[in-house]
Amino acid sequence: MTDLPPLTLYLAAPRGFCAGVDRAIKIVEMALEKWGAPVYVRHEIVHNKYVVDGLRAKGAVFVEELDDCPLDRPVIFSAHGVPKSVPEAAQARQMLYVDATCPLVSKVHIEAERHHANGLQMVMIGHDGHPETIGTMGQLPKGEVLLVETPEDVAALDVRNPAKLAFITQTTLSVDDTAGIVAALKARFPAIVGPHKEDICYATTNRQEAVKAIAPKIDALLVIGAPNSSNSQRLVEVGRAKGCAYAQLVQRATEIDWRALSGIGSVGITAGASAPEELVNEVIDAFRARYSVTVELVETAKERVEFKVPRVLRETA
């Protein structure tokens, strides 16, 4: 056996599952226990293929729209949230539904409604087409929420009344990026009302801070997560912005580009909020097979947040 080259793995903490993802997965599992299979889920419950495949194996059926669900089976709404029209349609059809929207996303929904009730038009900082953005904008009538993705978009905004505006943000964005957009909004619309505390969720912020802490120590960064996961993509961007010449998103260990990593001495590893710890371990094992590995944990925060599942699932049948 040849001697393996030495490598230090810096493991970012916090990483992986957040409380909202944990709760959403638990909701699907408990619904299957309570009502048996199949249980229908509108959209991917969270953005991770491994998680979705695991739940599918247990009897969850993932569909795009409510129309794809039979009326006599329970349906679950994903952690990203849904437009108001979706639960309304489910109620009209007398369907049994459970909303797995992350409580931090629901908080933004409530905020938008409160501002709307006070006569303010909303500006949302978010990614066009992302399920969370669609869900949040769908809380209010058309035209009441304007979407901006960049500081340049702010200059092009056509608002009803500059004196009656408020802004909200998608919860999975990067703190640094939104700061530039918020500054542009405040410069152009001095009267705009912002959230008491940024809408970006604690877990997104914590995972980004952990990446910033390991960035100076590493030659390369691997972020375990799905390509359609906004918070995972932001982790790659944060790594690059902090000087990681090589920062890559991988869904699993099989996607690691070993040639790109040849000759390096240190790698940072983190995982997006919907990536399970098994996938992190799988990546560490893949490195152990090729290197003599030392693992160092870099912890920047401790997370103790827990969200309760809806009452309907806590009650015994």
C-alpha positions in Angstrom: 0.0 0.0 0.0 1.5 3.3 -1.0 1.5 6.2 1.4 -1.5 8.4 0.8 -0.8 12.2 0.5 -1.7 14.2 3.5 -4.8 16.4 3.4 -6.6 18.6 6.0 -10.4 18.8 5.7 -11.9 21.8 7.4 -15.5 21.0 8.2 -17.8 24.0 8.5 -20.3 24.2 11.3 -23.2 24.9 11.2 -23.8 23.0 8.0 -26.6 20.8 6.5 -30.1 20.5 7.7 -31.8 23.6 9.3 -34.8 23.4 11.6 -37.3 24.2 8.7 -36.0 21.4 6.5 -35.9 19.0 9.5 -39.6 19.9 10.2 -40.7 19.5 6.6 -39.1 16.0 6.2 -40.7 15.0 9.6 -44.1 16.2 8.4 -43.9 13.9 5.3 -42.7 11.0 7.5 -45.4 11.5 10.1 -48.1 11.9 7.5 -47.1 8.6 6.0 -47.3 7.0 9.5 -50.6 8.6 10.3 -52.5 8.1 6.9 -50.4 5.5 5.2 -49.1 5.7 1.6 -49.5 7.3 -0.7 -49.2 10.9 0.6 -48.9 13.6 -2.1 -46.4 16.4 -1.9 -46.7 19.5 -4.1 -43.2 20.3 -5.4 -40.0 18.8 -3.9 -40.5 19.0 -0.1 -36.9 20.4 0.1 -34.3 20.9 -2.7 -32.4 17.6 -2.3 -32.6 14.6 -4.6 -31.3 12.2 -2.0 -34.0 13.3 0.5 -36.8 13.3 -2.1 -35.8 9.8 -3.3 -35.8 8.5 0.3 -39.3 9.8 0.9 -40.5 8.5 -2.4 -39.3 5.1 -1.4 -41.5 5.3 1.7 -44.6 6.2 -0.3 -44.5 10.0 -0.9 -45.6 11.0 -4.4 -44.2 14.3 -5.6 -46.3 16.3 -8.0 -46.0 19.8 -9.6 -49.6 21.0 -9.1 -52.6 20.4 -6.9 -54.5 19.1 -10.0 -52.2 16.1 -10.0 -53.4 15.0 -6.6 -56.4 12.7 -6.0 -59.1 14.3 -3.7 -59.1 11.5 -1.2 -55.4 11.5 -0.2 -53.5 14.0 2.0 -51.3 16.6 0.3 -48.4 18.4 1.8 -47.1 21.8 0.7 -43.3 22.2 0.5 -41.0 24.0 2.9 -40.6 26.9 0.4 -44.2 28.1 0.8 -47.0 28.3 -1.7 -49.1 31.1 -3.1 -52.4 31.8 -1.2 -54.4 30.4 -4.1 -53.1 26.8 -3.4 -54.5 26.2 0.1 -57.7 28.0 -1.0 -58.1 25.6 -3.9 -57.4 22.6 -1.6 -60.1 23.9 0.8 -62.5 24.4 -2.0 -62.0 20.7 -3.0 -62.3 19.6 0.6 -58.8 18.1 0.5 -56.9 17.2 3.6 -53.7 19.3 3.4 -50.7 19.9 5.7 -48.6 23.0 5.1 -44.9 22.4 5.6 -43.9 26.0 4.9 -40.9 26.9 7.0 -42.0 29.2 9.8 -39.4 31.8 8.8 -40.9 31.9 5.3 -44.4 32.2 6.8 -43.0 35.2 8.9 -42.2 37.0 5.6 -45.6 36.2 4.2 -47.3 37.7 7.3 -45.0 40.7 7.1 -46.0 41.3 3.4 -49.7 41.0 4.3 -49.3 43.5 7.2 -47.6 46.1 4.9 -50.3 45.5 2.3 -53.0 46.1 4.8 -51.3 49.4 5.6 -51.5 50.5 2.0 -47.8 49.8 1.1 -46.6 48.3 -2.2 -44.0 45.6 -1.6 -40.6 45.2 -3.2 -39.2 41.7 -2.9 -35.5 40.9 -3.2 -35.4 37.4 -4.5 -34.7 35.1 -7.4 -37.2 35.0 -10.2 -38.9 31.6 -10.6 -37.7 30.2 -7.2 -40.6 28.5 -5.4 -40.1 30.7 -2.3 -40.3 33.8 -4.4 -43.4 32.5 -6.2 -45.0 31.6 -2.9 -44.3 35.0 -1.2 -45.4 37.1 -4.2 -48.5 34.9 -4.3 -49.6 36.1 -0.9 -50.8 39.4 -2.4 -52.8 40.4 -5.4 -50.9 40.8 -8.7 -48.8 43.9 -9.0 -48.6 44.4 -5.2 -45.2 42.8 -5.0 -42.4 43.9 -7.4 -39.3 41.7 -7.7 -35.7 42.9 -7.8 -32.7 40.6 -8.2 -29.9 43.2 -8.5 -29.1 46.8 -7.6 -29.6 47.6 -11.3 -33.2 46.4 -11.1 -33.9 49.0 -8.4 -33.2 51.8 -10.9 -35.8 50.4 -13.3 -38.6 50.0 -10.7 -41.9 51.5 -11.6 -43.7 52.1 -8.3 -47.1 53.4 -7.5 -46.1 55.8 -4.8 -42.5 56.2 -3.7 -43.7 57.3 -0.2 -45.6 54.1 0.3 -43.2 51.2 -0.1 -41.8 48.4 2.0 -39.3 45.6 1.1 -39.0 42.0 2.0 -36.4 39.4 1.0 -36.2 35.7 0.1 -34.9 33.9 3.2 -32.1 32.0 1.5 -30.1 34.9 -0.1 -26.6 36.0 0.8 -26.4 38.7 3.4 -23.7 40.5 1.5 -25.5 40.6 -1.8 -28.8 41.8 -0.4 -26.9 44.6 1.5 -26.1 46.2 -1.9 -29.7 46.0 -3.1 -31.1 47.3 0.2 -28.7 50.3 -0.1 -29.9 51.0 -3.6 -33.6 50.8 -2.5 -33.0 53.2 0.4 -31.0 55.6 -1.8 -33.8 55.7 -4.4 -36.7 55.5 -2.0 -35.7 57.1 1.3 -39.2 56.4 2.8 -39.1 52.6 2.1 -39.9 50.5 5.2 -37.6 47.5 5.9 -38.1 44.4 8.1 -37.2 44.9 11.8 -34.5 42.3 11.3 -33.3 41.1 7.9 -35.6 38.3 6.5 -32.6 36.2 5.7 -32.9 33.2 7.9 -30.6 32.4 10.8 -29.5 29.1 9.2 -28.6 30.8 5.9 -26.6 33.4 7.7 -24.8 30.9 10.0 -23.8 28.7 7.1 -22.4 31.7 5.2 -20.4 32.8 8.3 -18.9 29.4 8.7 -17.7 29.4 5.1 -16.2 32.8 5.6 -14.3 31.4 8.7 -12.8 28.5 6.8 -12.1 30.3 3.4 -8.7 31.7 4.4 -7.4 28.3 5.5 -8.3 26.3 2.4 -7.2 25.6 -1.2 -10.7 24.5 -2.3 -14.3 24.5 -1.1 -16.9 21.8 -1.7 -20.5 22.6 -1.0 -22.8 19.6 -0.8 -26.2 20.6 -2.1 -28.6 20.6 -5.0 -28.2 22.8 -8.1 -31.7 24.2 -7.5 -31.0 25.0 -3.8 -30.6 28.7 -3.5 -28.9 28.7 -0.1 -26.3 26.1 -1.4 -25.5 28.2 -4.5 -25.0 31.2 -2.2 -22.4 29.2 -0.1 -20.4 28.6 -3.3 -20.6 32.4 -4.1 -19.6 33.3 -0.5 -16.6 31.0 -0.8 -15.5 32.5 -4.1 -16.0 36.1 -2.8 -13.8 35.2 0.2 -10.9 34.1 -2.0 -11.5 30.4 -2.6 -10.1 30.0 -6.1 -11.9 26.6 -6.4 -15.4 26.5 -5.0 -17.7 23.8 -6.3 -21.2 22.5 -5.7 -21.6 18.7 -5.6 -24.7 16.7 -5.0 -22.8 13.6 -3.8 -19.2 12.3 -3.5 -19.5 10.8 -7.0 -19.5 14.3 -8.5 -16.2 15.4 -7.0 -13.7 16.4 -9.7 -10.5 14.8 -8.3 -8.3 16.1 -11.1 -9.2 19.6 -10.2 -8.2 18.9 -6.6 -4.8 17.3 -7.4 -1.9 18.6 -5.5 -3.9 20.5 -2.9 -3.3 20.4 0.9 -6.6 21.6 2.4 -10.3 21.4 1.5 -13.3 23.0 3.1 -16.5 21.1 3.3 -20.0 22.5 4.0 -23.5 21.5 3.1 -26.6 23.5 2.2 -29.6 23.6 4.5 -31.4 20.7 2.7 -28.4 18.3 2.5 -28.4 15.5 5.0 -25.3 14.6 7.1 -25.0 11.2 5.4 -23.9 12.9 2.2 -21.2 14.9 4.2 -19.9 11.6 5.6 -19.9 10.1 2.2 -17.7 12.9 0.9 -15.3 12.6 3.9 -15.0 8.8 3.2 -14.2 9.5 -0.4 -11.3 11.7 0.6 -10.1 9.1 3.2 -9.9 6.6 0.4 -7.5 8.9 -1.5 -5.6 10.8 1.2 -4.3 10.6 4.7 -7.0 12.9 6.1 -7.0 15.1 9.2 -10.5 16.6 9.9 -10.7 19.9 11.7 -14.1 21.3 12.8 -14.5 25.1 12.4 -17.6 26.0 14.4 -18.9 29.6 14.3 -22.3 29.2 16.0 -24.4 26.7 17.8 -28.0 26.2 16.5 -30.7 25.2 18.9 -33.7 26.2 16.9 -36.6 23.7 16.7 -39.9 24.1 15.0 -43.0 22.1 16.0 -44.9 20.1 13.4 -48.5 21.0 12.8 -51.0 19.9 15.4 -52.9 17.6 13.0 -49.8 15.3 13.0 -49.2 15.4 16.7 -52.8 14.2 17.4 -53.2 10.4 17.3 -55.6 9.2 14.7 
